[in-house]
């Protein structure tokens, strides 16, 4: 048997028995601060101290594929009428 890894999110164990890094943390909310951790589990079952990092996930970015601009009428002028 080989050593495996456990992962933690904000101190809660999430994934166990990971055979080898790297590991992707999934299901995280955008623009949120997390404490992410990993520990090594030896063949005899002993778990190492959890090594952690603080990480803030990036904001959700929705790419824009198309922007269409159209005049308000055929002459390109506003149809709104107001008093001056």
ZIMOLIN-V976282 format. One record per backbone hydrogen bond with DSSP energy under -0.5 kcal/mol. CO is the residue of the C=O (numbers start at 1). NH is the residue of the N-H. If there is no record, write none. Layout:
co = (CO:CO)
nh = (NH:NH)
This chain:
co = (4:5:6:7:7:8:9:12:15:18:24:29:32:34:34:35:35:36:37:38:39:40:40:41:42:46:51:53:55:55:57:58:60:61:63:67:73)
nh = (41:18:39:14:15:37:12:9:7:5:26:32:57:36:55:10:11:53:8:51:6:42:48:4:45:42:38:36:34:57:31:31:62:63:65:69:76)
